[in-house]
Amino acid sequence: MMTWDSWKKSFDVWENETAKFLETWVKSPLVLGPSGMMLTQAMKAKAQYDKALAQFWGSVGLPTKRDQERTLHLLNKLESRLLDLEEQLEEQQKA
């Protein structure tokens, strides 16, 4: 039991010191600058990929993700209007 306690205490000390070091290091401009640039480039590449994919599907004649989302939005609006009309009809039939 003593061995476990001493190991646990030393591990806790190591973990705390490592966390402090890594937190300082990750907040450093030497890390933030390049990682920010990498993230920016990755997002630009993804945007170009998404645009190319949408153009490909559009050229094949299939709806793109944007087209599907627009259609789904319109369907949801229509469903909402139908539900409202059904409620109004029920109220008028009760009266």
Summary of the structure (lengths in Angstrom):
residues: 95
radius of gyration: 28.9
end to end distance: 79.5
largest distance: 81.6
contacts: 182
relative contact order: 0.04
helix: 92%
strand: 0%
